[in-house]
């Protein structure tokens, strides 16, 4: 077989993408949250839709932040094993 024994991911790329998307999704959460708060009755899109989008952005921000922490931990542990 030609498959590696241990799968490897592009940690530097994941670090870059997570660092980019955490603030982007946080900004989206704030933007849609404020927009939902300022929405009146009969406005389109409705308050419920904007709240759902804000919640999704918040969940994606948490996911990206968790991935950022995992990648940083893996990079530090890989750096520590190389120097020993």
C-alpha positions in Angstrom: 0.0 0.0 0.0 1.1 3.5 -0.6 -0.8 5.2 2.2 1.1 6.7 5.0 0.8 5.2 8.5 0.0 8.6 10.1 -2.1 11.1 8.3 -0.7 14.6 8.2 -2.5 17.9 7.6 -1.2 21.3 6.5 -0.9 22.8 9.9 0.4 26.1 8.7 -2.5 26.5 6.3 -5.0 25.6 9.0 -3.3 28.2 11.3 -3.6 30.9 8.6 -7.2 30.1 7.8 -8.3 29.9 11.5 -6.5 33.1 12.3 -8.3 34.8 9.4 -11.8 33.4 10.0 -12.0 33.9 13.8 -12.2 37.7 13.6 -14.2 37.5 10.3 -16.9 35.3 11.9 -16.9 37.4 15.1 -17.4 40.5 13.0 -20.3 38.7 11.2 -21.8 37.8 14.6 -21.8 41.3 15.8 -23.0 42.8 12.5 -26.0 40.4 12.1 -26.8 40.7 15.9 -26.9 44.5 15.7 -28.9 44.4 12.4 -31.3 42.0 14.1 -31.7 44.3 17.1 -32.5 47.3 14.7 -35.0 45.4 12.6 -38.6 46.5 12.9 -41.8 44.6 12.3 -42.3 43.8 8.6 -38.7 44.4 7.6 -37.0 42.0 5.2 -35.0 40.0 6.2 -36.8 39.4 9.4 -35.4 39.5 12.9 -35.5 35.7 13.2 -33.5 35.1 10.1 -30.8 37.6 11.2 -30.6 36.0 14.6 -30.1 32.6 13.0 -27.3 34.0 10.8 -25.7 35.6 13.8 -25.8 32.3 15.8 -24.3 30.4 12.9 -21.5 33.0 12.6 -20.9 32.7 16.3 -20.8 28.9 16.1 -18.3 29.1 13.2 -16.2 31.5 15.2 -16.0 29.1 18.1 -15.2 26.2 15.7 -12.4 28.2 14.1 -11.1 29.3 17.5 -11.0 25.7 18.7 -9.2 24.7 15.5 -6.7 27.5 16.1 -6.0 26.2 19.6 -5.5 22.6 18.4 -3.2 23.7 15.6 -1.1 25.8 17.9 -0.8 22.9 20.4 0.2 20.5 17.6 2.8 22.9 16.2 4.3 23.5 19.7 4.4 19.7 20.4 6.0 19.0 17.0 8.6 21.8 17.6 9.3 20.3 21.1 9.9 16.8 19.8 12.3 18.1 17.1 14.6 19.8 19.6 15.0 16.9 21.9 
